[in-house]
Amino acid sequence: MDVVPGELHVVRNTFYGDPQKFELFNNSKTKVEAEKRGATIDLPDLADRVTDDLYSKRLSVAKAMEDMPLGNRAELKRWRTVAWKMFNDITIGIHEEKSAKKDKNGQP
């Protein structure tokens, strides 16, 4: 773990299965070490019909939001909102934790 300095967050992509399916990682020393420096988070699943279009039509998320049918755009928007919140929560948590440590040590 010394190869990756600083904060370390692991993202389990639930496209490949529920978080419990990541047994090798879930029961590893790597997970324990990584969580000392960050968090393990779960990227939400995205409907297969949307991932199929993104992949087969080689669409960016932005382009897909313009070109996909309404139902697919709604699903993609739901996924983006959940994913954004997940990453935002980590960022906020990191800054709050750093602020708390500075306050505790009497540093600005």
C-alpha positions, 0 to 999 in steps of 0.5 A: 500500500506504500505505492499509493501515497495519501488518501485512498478510496476504493470503488466497487462497481456494482455493475459486476455484482452486489457488494457482498459478491466482492468476497476476495476484496471484502475479506482482504488485508488490502481492504483493511489497509485502504480503509485506514486511509479512505473509504470503500464505496459502491458505485450504483448499478445502471440499467443494462439498457443504458450501459448497452447503449453507452458501450455499443454506441460509444457515447459519453454520458453528456452525449447520451443525455442528449441522444437517448430516449426519455426513459434511458435519460431518466435512468442515467440522470438517476445514476449520475445523481446517486454517483455524484452524491456518493463522491461528494459525501466522501469529499465533504467527509474528508474535509470535515475530518481534516478540519476536526484534526486541525482543531483538535491539534490547535492548528489553523 
